[in-house]
């Protein structure tokens, strides 16, 4: 079981099937409650399955756990669309789940054929470093779409030669020194 217990429960207005998030995105869903605690099934649990869509589209699918904390499986329900590494996922939203919560990024397409396409996804949230989470108790008035996704990293620039650091200005190139060394 990939679950955590949080210190909020029925007395705080929580109900089952609420989405749990961190600052980076999806963490899981509430699966059971007491008056003052909630058990959260993490997204990487083999029984976890959450509606998802590809960024910039309305193409539906689902993410499932089961391959450990660093990999999810995304199944797209439209075999005519070419899923590509680098594409990002958000929750689709339904009666139970809020839409637009960042999930992760496609790393590899693993199956093409039949009525679906399948891909591996690296989650945005590292479950081994969870600290503060929030539980979404109400939906926004409008679907946030892709606005909650983190900004894309800028394109890589050419790096200096390995092992050398270029200081600002026209100074000489120097080898880096380990922290604490003189």
Secondary structure, DSSP 8 states (H G I E B T S, - for coil): --EEEES--GGGT--TT-EEEETTEEEEEEEEE-SS-EEEEETTSTT-EEEEEETTS--EEEEE--S-TT-EEEEES-TTS---TT-EEEE---SSS-S--EEEEEEEEEEEETTEEEEEEEESS-GGG----EE--S--SS--TTTTS-----------STTEEE-STT--EEE---TT--
